[in-house]
Amino acid sequence: MEAANATLLTFGVATLLASWVLMLIVAWREDYAWGLCALLLPPFAYLYGLFRLDKAGQALLVALVGWVLIWLSQ
């Protein structure tokens, strides 16, 4: 793996982790149950974000950037 690909992959994974933390914050502020589900089952955090785009849109945008960085690292 080249250095540029490894860097893009690292930044992509870090961006996805940051988006999950943002999604956790939004979910906990909304409801305890959603926060707990988002903590224990991370895919449910993004499912919650799709239903609540008004509150979690920024976190979904950060996740999209992370996936683009991972895709570019291939």
N, C-alpha and C positions, 0 to 999 in steps of 0.2 A: 504494500500500500504506500502510495506516495505521500509526502508530507502535506501537500495541499488537500488531498482527499481525507487524510486523517484529521486535519484541522477542521474541515467542513463537517465531518461526522461528529467530532467532539462538540463543536458549537451547536450543531443540530440537536444532539441529545441534551445538552445543557439548556437549550431553549425550550425543548419539550418538558423538561423537569420544571423550569420556571413557569411554564404555562399551567402545569398541573398544580403548582403551589398557588398561583393566582386563582385557579378554579376552586381549590379548596377554600380559600378565603371567601370567595363569593358564595359558595355553597353553605358554609358555616353561618354566614351572616343571614342567609335566607331562611334556613331551617336546620335544626339539629340532625334530623334524619338524613337529609341530603348530604350534609357535611360528613356524617359517619359513613354513608355509602360511598362517597367520593374518596374518603380516606382508605377504606378497606378494598374497594374495587375501582381502580382508576378509570376504566372505561365508562363507568357510570357517571363520572365527573363530566366527561365530554358529552354524554347523552343529556345530562342536566343542562349543559351549556347550549346545546342545540334547541332545547325547549325554552330557555331563558336568554335569548340573544340580546335582549335589552340590557341585561345585567352582566352577562358573561361573554359578550362579543369580543372584548379586548383579549381575554384569555384564549379564545378560539383563534383569533388572528395571530397571536404569538405561537400557538401550536401549529398553525398553517406554515408560518415562517420556519419553524423547526423541521417540519416534514420536507419543505422545499430544500433546506440545507442538507438534510440527509439524502434526498434524492440527487442533489448535485454532487454529492461525494462519491457516487457510484461510478 
